[in-house]
């Protein structure tokens, strides 16, 4: 499973493109959420937990690097697409 979604923080006017994928670690399923603009990722045992963890990590990252917020407010956001070979 891999899908693309968007996380929005309406209070700050920020939105993030995310890629969601399932991985196996020691035979256990993990859901990984990744954002290319900021280069951050987090995971959980299910989608809700992974997104919750990712949002927390993204907020903490932006507290440390507040200048990165401008990447999320650009009018021409990063285009993410999937191609098949």
N, C-alpha and C positions, 0 to 999 in steps of 0.2 A: 504494500500500500504506500503510495506517495501522493500527496495532494498539496495544493497551494492555497493559502488562505490569507487573511489580513487581520491583524490585531489593531484596534483603534483605542487611543486614549483621548476621549473627547474633551476632557478637562484641560489638557495641554495642547490640543490640536495636532496630535501626532498619530501617525498610522505606520504600521510595519508590515511589509510583505514577509510571509513565512513559508517555509517548505516543511511539510510533515511527512515523516517516514517511519516505518516499523523496522526494528533491528532485533537481532537475537544476541543476548549476552549470557553465556553459560546456560544455554537452552531456555532462557527466560525472555519473553517478549518485552521490548521497551519501545516507547514512542518518543521519537526525537523531533524537536522543533528547532529550526535553523533560520537565521536572518542574514542574508548576504550583505546588506548595506552596512550593518554594524559589525558583522563577523562574529556574532554570538549564537550560541545554541544551548539548549537544556533538554532534559528528558524526564519521563515519568512512566509509571506502569500502565497508564491509560492516557487518552487524549486530554481529558480535563486536567489531570495532574501535570502533564507535560506543558500545557499552555499556562497553567498557574505558575509553575516553576520558571518558565521562560519569561513571563511578564515581570516576575520578581527580579530575575537576573538582568533584564533590559532596564528596569528602573534603576537598579544599583549601578549598572554600567553608565547610564546617563548622569547619575549623580557625580560619578568620578570624572567623566568626560562630557560636561555639558555642551561643549562646542560641537559635539556629534549630532545634537538635535537638528541642526540645519540640514543634515542629510535626509532627515525624515520629513522636512517641510518643503523640499524642492518640488516644483511644479512638474518636472519630468522625472518621475520615479524610475528606479531600476526596473527594466523589463525582464521578467523571468519566464522562460518558455521551455517546453520539452520537445525534443526532436527525436525521431526514431531513425536509426541507421539500418 
